[in-house]
Amino acid sequence: MKTLGFSEQEGSFLVGAAAALKSASGTIGFIGGQEIDLIKRFEAGYIAGAKAVNPAIKVESKYLGAAGDNAAWGSPDKAKEIAMSWYKKGADIIYTAAGGSGAGTIDAAVEAGEGKWAIGVDSDQYLTATADQQAHILTSMLKRVDVSVFLAAKAVKEGDVTGGFKIFDLKSDGVGYSKSGGYLDDVADQLEAFKAKIVSGEIVVPTKP
């Protein structure tokens, strides 16, 4: 059996860099689901990416539950409350890695109005959002499950039946960021330059905040 994993921190680095490049206020946020090592990888990458662009940027961080608190993945009301408070205090971009709870952050961005953005996670959330929500989804950190499954199947077809743990990263196109809406068109060159430095090993993205 082969277990497929992802370098969430690398994709999160790129959306963190995007947030810092697009932030007008110099304050951004991160909302995590359970406070566990997996979600801390998202937070670590996001903060590292933001600070690579602007070392002085302020990053608010909060978790919706402790390890084992499964309600953390389905509490959009709690995420919305946190996001609204940060938007009111001046944050303009918030990344949420908390399953279904992330819908609350998107709703908060819509309510907070022009210049307030949410960053989606795992899939391109722009594609399943309403028109009102699309106007506030800056990008999404992508986990390319399609790529990982295809490459795993291809390896088996070519005779590789080894088990173990296989990590999909930026180099294998296993993680990335979405470009839907065109909101990152003006900073795409800078993001691609960061991506190249991560792929080459020049930048090593931390896994702990």
FIRO-857713 format. One record per residue: z, x, y of N, C-alpha, C in turn; residue number from 1; residue in one letter. Coordinates in nm, 2 decimals. Example, Ala and Ser with C-alpha at 12.3 -4.5 7.8 and 13.67 -1.06 7.14 Angstrom:
<rs>
     n_up   n_east   n_north    ca_up   ca_east   ca_north     c_up   c_east   c_north     n   res
     0.78     1.32     -0.57     0.78      1.23      -0.45     0.78     1.32     -0.33     1     A
     0.71     1.28     -0.22     0.71      1.37      -0.11     0.79     1.29      0.00     2     S
</rs>
This chain:
<rs>
     n_up   n_east   n_north    ca_up   ca_east   ca_north     c_up   c_east   c_north     n   res
     0.00     0.08     -0.12     0.00      0.00       0.00     0.00     0.09      0.12     1     M
    -0.08     0.05      0.23    -0.08      0.12       0.35    -0.03     0.03      0.46     2     K
     0.07     0.09      0.54     0.12      0.01       0.65     0.05     0.06      0.78     3     T
     0.00    -0.03      0.86    -0.07      0.00       0.98     0.02    -0.01      1.10     4     L
     0.04     0.09      1.18     0.12      0.09       1.30     0.04     0.13      1.42     5     G
     0.10     0.12      1.54     0.03      0.14       1.67     0.11     0.23      1.76     6     F
     0.04     0.31      1.84     0.11      0.38       1.95     0.12     0.30      2.07     7     S
     0.22     0.20      2.07     0.23      0.11       2.18     0.26     0.18      2.31     8     E
     0.33     0.30      2.30     0.36      0.37       2.42     0.23     0.42      2.49     9     Q
     0.13     0.45      2.42     0.01      0.50       2.48    -0.07     0.40      2.56    10     E
    -0.08     0.28      2.50    -0.14      0.17       2.57    -0.06     0.12      2.69    11     G
     0.07     0.13      2.67     0.16      0.09       2.78     0.16     0.19      2.89    12     S
     0.14     0.32      2.86     0.12      0.42       2.97     0.00     0.38      3.06    13     F
    -0.11     0.33      3.00    -0.22      0.30       3.08    -0.20     0.18      3.17    14     L
    -0.13     0.07      3.12    -0.11     -0.04       3.20     0.00    -0.01      3.31    15     V
     0.09     0.08      3.27     0.19      0.13       3.37     0.12     0.20      3.49    16     G
     0.02     0.29      3.45    -0.06      0.35       3.56    -0.13     0.25      3.64    17     A
    -0.19     0.15      3.57    -0.26      0.05       3.64    -0.17    -0.02      3.74    18     A
    -0.05    -0.05      3.70     0.05     -0.12       3.78     0.08    -0.04      3.91    19     A
     0.10     0.09      3.89     0.13      0.17       4.00     0.02     0.19      4.10    20     A
    -0.10     0.19      4.04    -0.22      0.21       4.13    -0.25     0.08      4.21    21     L
    -0.21    -0.04      4.15    -0.24     -0.16       4.22    -0.12    -0.22      4.30    22     K
    -0.01    -0.17      4.28     0.11     -0.22       4.34     0.11    -0.19      4.49    23     S
     0.13    -0.30      4.57     0.13     -0.28       4.72     0.28    -0.26      4.77    24     A
     0.37    -0.30      4.68     0.51     -0.29       4.73     0.59    -0.17      4.68    25     S
     0.54    -0.10      4.58     0.61      0.01       4.52     0.72    -0.02      4.43    26     G
     0.73    -0.15      4.39     0.83     -0.20       4.29     0.76    -0.28      4.19    27     T
     0.78    -0.25      4.06     0.72     -0.32       3.95     0.83    -0.35      3.85    28     I
     0.80    -0.43      3.74     0.90     -0.46       3.65     0.85    -0.46      3.50    29     G
     0.95    -0.45      3.41     0.93     -0.46       3.27     1.03    -0.55      3.21    30     F
     0.98    -0.65      3.13     1.07     -0.74       3.06     1.04    -0.72      2.91    31     I
     1.15    -0.69      2.84     1.13     -0.67       2.69     1.20    -0.78      2.62    32     G
     1.16    -0.80      2.49     1.22     -0.90       2.40     1.35    -0.85      2.35    33     G
     1.36    -0.82      2.23     1.48     -0.76       2.17     1.49    -0.62      2.22    34     Q
     1.62    -0.57      2.24     1.64     -0.43       2.28     1.64    -0.35      2.15    35     E
     1.52    -0.31      2.11     1.51     -0.23       1.98     1.41    -0.12      2.01    36     I
     1.41    -0.02      1.92     1.32      0.10       1.94     1.18     0.06      1.96    37     D
     1.13    -0.04      1.89     0.98     -0.07       1.90     0.95    -0.11      2.05    38     L
     1.03    -0.20      2.10     1.00     -0.25       2.24     1.03    -0.14      2.34    39     I
     1.13    -0.05      2.31     1.15      0.06       2.40     1.03     0.15      2.41    40     K
     0.95     0.15      2.31     0.83      0.23       2.32     0.73     0.18      2.43    41     R
     0.73     0.04      2.44     0.65     -0.02       2.54     0.70     0.02      2.68    42     F
     0.84     0.01      2.69     0.90      0.03       2.82     0.88     0.18      2.86    43     E
     0.90     0.27      2.76     0.89      0.41       2.79     0.75     0.45      2.84    44     A
     0.65     0.40      2.77     0.51      0.43       2.81     0.48     0.37      2.95    45     G
     0.52     0.25      2.97     0.49      0.18       3.10     0.55     0.26      3.22    46     Y
     0.68     0.30      3.20     0.75      0.37       3.31     0.68     0.51      3.33    47     I
     0.65     0.58      3.22     0.58      0.71       3.23     0.45     0.70      3.30    48     A
     0.37     0.60      3.26     0.24      0.58       3.33     0.25     0.55      3.48    49     G
     0.35     0.47      3.51     0.37      0.43       3.65     0.41     0.55      3.73    50     A
     0.50     0.63      3.68     0.55      0.75       3.75     0.45     0.87      3.75    51     K
     0.36     0.87      3.66     0.25      0.97       3.66     0.16     0.94      3.79    52     A
     0.15     0.82      3.83     0.08      0.78       3.95     0.16     0.80      4.07    53     V
     0.28     0.75      4.07     0.37      0.74       4.18     0.51     0.78      4.14    54     N
     0.55     0.90      4.15     0.69      0.94       4.10     0.80     0.86      4.17    55     P
     0.77     0.81      4.29     0.88      0.74       4.36     0.88     0.59      4.33    56     A
     0.79     0.54      4.25     0.79      0.40       4.22     0.92     0.35      4.16    57     I
     0.96     0.22      4.20     1.08      0.16       4.14     1.04     0.07      4.03    58     K
     1.10     0.09      3.91     1.07      0.01       3.79     1.20    -0.07      3.75    59     V
     1.19    -0.20      3.77     1.30     -0.28       3.72     1.28    -0.31      3.57    60     E
     1.39    -0.30      3.49     1.38     -0.33       3.34     1.49    -0.42      3.30    61     S
     1.45    -0.51      3.21     1.55     -0.60       3.15     1.51    -0.65      3.02    62     K
     1.60    -0.67      2.93     1.57     -0.73       2.79     1.62    -0.87      2.78    63     Y
     1.56    -0.95      2.70     1.59     -1.09       2.68     1.70    -1.11      2.57    64     L
     1.72    -1.01      2.49     1.82     -1.02       2.39     1.85    -0.89      2.32    65     G
     1.96    -0.89      2.25     2.00     -0.77       2.17     1.92    -0.76      2.04    66     A
     1.93    -0.65      1.97     1.86     -0.64       1.84     1.91    -0.75      1.75    67     A
     1.82    -0.82      1.69     1.85     -0.93       1.60     1.85    -1.07      1.66    68     G
     1.84    -1.07      1.80     1.84     -1.20       1.87     1.70    -1.26      1.87    69     D
     1.66    -1.33      1.77     1.52     -1.38       1.76     1.48    -1.48      1.87    70     N
     1.57    -1.53      1.94     1.54     -1.62       2.05     1.47    -1.54      2.16    71     A
     1.49    -1.41      2.16     1.42     -1.33       2.27     1.27    -1.34      2.27    72     A
     1.21    -1.37      2.15     1.07     -1.38       2.14     1.01    -1.52      2.19    73     W
     1.10    -1.61      2.20     1.06     -1.75       2.24     1.14    -1.81      2.35    74     G
     1.16    -1.73      2.46     1.24     -1.78       2.57     1.16    -1.76      2.70    75     S
     1.05    -1.83      2.72     0.97     -1.82       2.84     1.05    -1.86      2.96    76     P
     1.15    -1.95      2.95     1.23     -1.99       3.06     1.31    -1.87      3.11    77     D
     1.37    -1.79      3.02     1.45     -1.68       3.07     1.36    -1.57      3.13    78     K
     1.25    -1.55      3.07     1.15     -1.45       3.13     1.11    -1.49      3.27    79     A
     1.08    -1.62      3.28     1.04     -1.67       3.41     1.15    -1.66      3.52    80     K
     1.27    -1.68      3.48     1.38     -1.67       3.57     1.40    -1.53      3.62    81     E
     1.39    -1.43      3.53     1.40     -1.29       3.57     1.28    -1.25      3.66    82     I
     1.16    -1.29      3.61     1.04     -1.25       3.69     1.04    -1.31      3.83    83     A
     1.08    -1.44      3.84     1.09     -1.50       3.98     1.18    -1.43      4.07    84     M
     1.30    -1.38      4.01     1.40     -1.31       4.10     1.34    -1.18      4.14    85     S
     1.27    -1.11      4.06     1.21     -0.98       4.09     1.10    -1.00      4.20    86     W
     1.01    -1.10      4.17     0.90     -1.13       4.27     0.96    -1.16      4.41    87     Y
     1.07    -1.24      4.41     1.13     -1.27       4.54     1.19    -1.15      4.61    88     K
     1.23    -1.05      4.53     1.29     -0.93       4.59     1.19    -0.82      4.62    89     K
     1.06    -0.85      4.59     0.95     -0.76       4.63     0.87    -0.70      4.53    90     G
     0.91    -0.71      4.40     0.82     -0.66       4.29     0.69    -0.74      4.29    91     A
     0.58    -0.67      4.26     0.46     -0.75       4.26     0.38    -0.75      4.13    92     D
     0.43    -0.66      4.04     0.36     -0.66       3.90     0.47    -0.65      3.80    93     I
     0.46    -0.74      3.69     0.56     -0.73       3.59     0.49    -0.74      3.45    94     I
     0.53    -0.64      3.37     0.47     -0.63       3.23     0.58    -0.68      3.13    95     Y
     0.54    -0.78      3.04     0.63     -0.84       2.95     0.59    -0.81      2.81    96     T
     0.68    -0.75      2.73     0.66     -0.73       2.59     0.76    -0.80      2.51    97     A
     0.74    -0.93      2.50     0.84     -1.02       2.44     0.79    -1.14      2.37    98     A
     0.67    -1.12      2.30     0.61     -1.23       2.23     0.58    -1.35      2.32    99     G
     0.62    -1.47      2.27     0.59     -1.59       2.35     0.66    -1.61      2.48   100     G
     0.77    -1.53      2.50     0.84     -1.53       2.63     0.76    -1.49      2.74   101     S
     0.65    -1.41      2.72     0.57     -1.36       2.82     0.50    -1.47      2.90   102     G
     0.48    -1.58      2.84     0.42     -1.70       2.91     0.50    -1.73      3.04   103     A
     0.63    -1.71      3.03     0.72     -1.74       3.15     0.69    -1.64      3.27   104     G
     0.66    -1.52      3.24     0.62     -1.42       3.34     0.49    -1.46      3.41   105     T
     0.40    -1.50      3.33     0.27     -1.55       3.39     0.29    -1.67      3.48   106     I
     0.37    -1.76      3.43     0.39     -1.88       3.51     0.46    -1.85      3.64   107     D
     0.56    -1.75      3.63     0.63     -1.71       3.75     0.53    -1.64      3.85   108     A
     0.44    -1.56      3.80     0.34     -1.50       3.89     0.25    -1.60      3.97   109     A
     0.22    -1.71      3.89     0.14     -1.82       3.95     0.22    -1.88      4.06   110     V
     0.35    -1.91      4.03     0.43     -1.98       4.13     0.46    -1.89      4.25   111     E
     0.48    -1.76      4.23     0.51     -1.67       4.33     0.40    -1.65      4.43   112     A
     0.27    -1.67      4.38     0.16     -1.67       4.47     0.08    -1.55      4.48   113     G
     0.00    -1.54      4.59    -0.10     -1.43       4.60    -0.03    -1.30      4.61   114     E
    -0.10    -1.20      4.54    -0.05     -1.07       4.53     0.06    -1.04      4.43   115     G
     0.09    -1.14      4.35     0.19     -1.13       4.24     0.11    -1.13      4.11   116     K
     0.14    -1.04      4.02     0.07     -1.02       3.90     0.16    -1.01      3.77   117     W
     0.10    -1.05      3.66     0.17     -1.03       3.53     0.07    -0.95      3.45   118     A
     0.13    -0.87      3.36     0.05     -0.79       3.26     0.08    -0.84      3.12   119     I
    -0.02    -0.88      3.05    -0.01     -0.94       2.92     0.01    -0.83      2.81   120     G
     0.03    -0.87      2.69     0.06     -0.78       2.58    -0.01    -0.82      2.45   121     V
    -0.04    -0.72      2.36    -0.09     -0.73       2.23    -0.24    -0.78      2.23   122     D
    -0.27    -0.89      2.29    -0.41     -0.94       2.30    -0.45    -0.96      2.44   123     S
    -0.57    -0.98      2.47    -0.62     -1.00       2.61    -0.58    -1.14      2.65   124     D
    -0.46    -1.16      2.72    -0.41     -1.29       2.75    -0.49    -1.36      2.85   125     Q
    -0.58    -1.29      2.93    -0.67     -1.35       3.02    -0.76    -1.45      2.95   126     Y
    -0.80    -1.42      2.83    -0.90     -1.50       2.76    -0.85    -1.64      2.71   127     L
    -0.71    -1.65      2.70    -0.66     -1.78       2.66    -0.58    -1.85      2.77   128     T
    -0.59    -1.80      2.90    -0.52     -1.85       3.01    -0.60    -1.95      3.09   129     A
    -0.53    -2.03      3.16    -0.59     -2.13       3.25    -0.65    -2.05      3.37   130     T
    -0.73    -2.12      3.45    -0.79     -2.05       3.57    -0.69    -2.01      3.67   131     A
    -0.59    -2.09      3.69    -0.48     -2.05       3.78    -0.40    -1.93      3.73   132     D
    -0.38    -1.92      3.59    -0.31     -1.80       3.54    -0.40    -1.68      3.54   133     Q
    -0.53    -1.70      3.52    -0.62     -1.58       3.52    -0.62    -1.51      3.65   134     Q
    -0.60    -1.58      3.76    -0.59     -1.52       3.89    -0.47    -1.43      3.91   135     A
    -0.38    -1.43      3.81    -0.26     -1.35       3.83    -0.23    -1.26      3.71   136     H
    -0.33    -1.25      3.61    -0.32     -1.16       3.50    -0.40    -1.03      3.53   137     I
    -0.33    -0.93      3.57    -0.39     -0.80       3.61    -0.47    -0.74      3.50   138     L
    -0.40    -0.73      3.38    -0.46     -0.67       3.26    -0.37    -0.70      3.14   139     T
    -0.40    -0.66      3.02    -0.31     -0.68       2.91    -0.32    -0.55      2.83   140     S
    -0.20    -0.51      2.77    -0.20     -0.39       2.68    -0.25    -0.44      2.55   141     M
    -0.35    -0.38      2.49    -0.41     -0.43       2.37    -0.37    -0.35      2.25   142     L
    -0.33    -0.43      2.14    -0.31     -0.37       2.01    -0.44    -0.41      1.94   143     K
    -0.52    -0.31      1.90    -0.65     -0.35       1.84    -0.64    -0.36      1.69   144     R
    -0.58    -0.48      1.65    -0.56     -0.51       1.51    -0.70    -0.51      1.44   145     V
    -0.80    -0.56      1.51    -0.94     -0.56       1.45    -0.98    -0.42      1.41   146     D
    -0.96    -0.33      1.50    -1.00     -0.19       1.48    -0.93    -0.13      1.36   147     V
    -0.79    -0.15      1.36    -0.71     -0.09       1.25    -0.75    -0.15      1.11   148     S
    -0.77    -0.28      1.11    -0.81     -0.34       0.98    -0.95    -0.29      0.93   149     V
    -1.04    -0.28      1.03    -1.18     -0.23       0.99    -1.17    -0.09      0.94   150     F
    -1.10     0.00      1.02    -1.09      0.14       0.98    -1.02     0.16      0.84   151     L
    -0.92     0.08      0.82    -0.85      0.08       0.69    -0.94     0.04      0.58   152     A
    -1.01    -0.07      0.60    -1.10     -0.12       0.49    -1.21    -0.02      0.47   153     A
    -1.26     0.04      0.58    -1.37      0.14       0.57    -1.32     0.26      0.49   154     K
    -1.20     0.30      0.51    -1.14      0.42       0.44    -1.14     0.39      0.29   155     A
    -1.09     0.27      0.25    -1.09      0.23       0.11    -1.23     0.23      0.05   156     V
    -1.32     0.18      0.12    -1.46      0.17       0.07    -1.52     0.31      0.05   157     K
    -1.47     0.41      0.13    -1.51      0.55       0.12    -1.43     0.63      0.02   158     E
    -1.34     0.56     -0.05    -1.26      0.62      -0.16    -1.12     0.66     -0.13   159     G
    -1.08     0.64      0.00    -0.94      0.67       0.03    -0.85     0.56      0.00   160     D
    -0.77     0.57     -0.11    -0.68      0.46      -0.15    -0.53     0.51     -0.14   161     V
    -0.51     0.61     -0.06    -0.37      0.66      -0.04    -0.29     0.55      0.04   162     T
    -0.16     0.55      0.01    -0.07      0.46       0.08    -0.01     0.53      0.20   163     G
     0.10     0.47      0.24     0.18      0.54       0.35     0.16     0.46      0.48   164     G
     0.19     0.53      0.59     0.20      0.48       0.72     0.08     0.53      0.80   165     F
     0.00     0.45      0.86    -0.12      0.50       0.94    -0.10     0.45      1.08   166     K
    -0.10     0.54      1.18    -0.08      0.50       1.32    -0.21     0.50      1.39   167     I
    -0.23     0.39      1.46    -0.36      0.38       1.54    -0.32     0.40      1.69   168     F
    -0.39     0.49      1.75    -0.35      0.53       1.89    -0.48     0.52      1.98   169     D
    -0.47     0.58      2.10    -0.58      0.58       2.19    -0.70     0.65      2.13   170     L
    -0.67     0.76      2.06    -0.78      0.84       2.01    -0.87     0.76      1.91   171     K
    -0.80     0.67      1.83    -0.88      0.59       1.73    -0.91     0.45      1.79   172     S
    -0.89     0.43      1.92    -0.92      0.30       1.98    -0.83     0.19      1.93   173     D
    -0.71     0.24      1.88    -0.61      0.14       1.82    -0.53     0.06      1.93   174     G
    -0.52     0.12      2.04    -0.45      0.06       2.16    -0.54     0.08      2.28   175     V
    -0.51     0.00      2.38    -0.59      0.01       2.51    -0.55    -0.09      2.61   176     G
    -0.64    -0.12      2.70    -0.61     -0.21       2.81    -0.73    -0.30      2.83   177     Y
    -0.70    -0.42      2.87    -0.82     -0.52       2.90    -0.87    -0.50      3.04   178     S
    -1.00    -0.54      3.05    -1.06     -0.53       3.18    -1.11    -0.66      3.23   179     K
    -1.07    -0.77      3.16    -1.11     -0.91       3.20    -1.06    -0.94      3.34   180     S
    -1.15    -1.01      3.42    -1.12     -1.05       3.55    -1.17    -0.94      3.66   181     G
    -1.19    -0.82      3.61    -1.24     -0.72       3.70    -1.14    -0.66      3.80   182     G
    -1.01    -0.69      3.78    -0.91     -0.65       3.87    -0.88    -0.50      3.87   183     Y
    -0.93    -0.43      3.77    -0.90     -0.29       3.76    -1.03    -0.21      3.78   184     L
    -1.14    -0.27      3.82    -1.26     -0.20       3.84    -1.25    -0.09      3.94   185     D
    -1.17    -0.10      4.04    -1.16      0.00       4.14    -1.07     0.12      4.10   186     D
    -1.00     0.11      3.99    -0.91      0.22       3.95    -0.95     0.26      3.80   187     V
    -1.06     0.21      3.75    -1.10      0.24       3.61    -1.12     0.39      3.59   188     A
    -1.18     0.46      3.68    -1.20      0.60       3.66    -1.07     0.68      3.65   189     D
    -0.97     0.64      3.73    -0.84      0.71       3.72    -0.77     0.68      3.58   190     Q
    -0.78     0.55      3.54    -0.72      0.51       3.41    -0.79     0.59      3.29   191     L
    -0.92     0.60      3.30    -1.00      0.67       3.20    -0.96     0.82      3.19   192     E
    -0.93     0.87      3.31    -0.89      1.01       3.32    -0.76     1.03      3.25   193     A
    -0.67     0.94      3.27    -0.54      0.94       3.21    -0.56     0.93      3.05   194     F
    -0.64     0.84      3.01    -0.67      0.82       2.87    -0.72     0.95      2.81   195     K
    -0.81     1.01      2.87    -0.87      1.14       2.82    -0.76     1.24      2.80   196     A
    -0.67     1.25      2.90    -0.56      1.35       2.89    -0.46     1.32      2.78   197     K
    -0.44     1.19      2.75    -0.35      1.15       2.64    -0.42     1.19      2.50   198     I
    -0.55     1.15      2.49    -0.63      1.18       2.37    -0.64     1.33      2.34   199     V
    -0.65     1.41      2.45    -0.66      1.56       2.43    -0.53     1.62      2.40   200     S
    -0.42     1.55      2.43    -0.28      1.61       2.41    -0.22     1.67      2.53   201     G
    -0.30     1.67      2.64    -0.25      1.72       2.77    -0.13     1.64      2.82   202     E
    -0.13     1.51      2.80    -0.02      1.42       2.83     0.04     1.37      2.69   203     I
     0.16     1.39      2.67     0.23      1.34       2.56     0.33     1.23      2.61   204     V
     0.30     1.11      2.56     0.37      0.99       2.61     0.50     0.97      2.54   205     V
     0.61     0.96      2.62     0.74      0.94       2.56     0.76     0.81      2.48   206     P
     0.85     0.81      2.39     0.87      0.69       2.31     1.01     0.63      2.34   207     T
     1.08     0.70      2.43     1.21      0.64       2.47     1.22     0.64      2.62   208     K
     1.27     0.54      2.68     1.28      0.53       2.83     1.37     0.64      2.88   209     P
</rs>
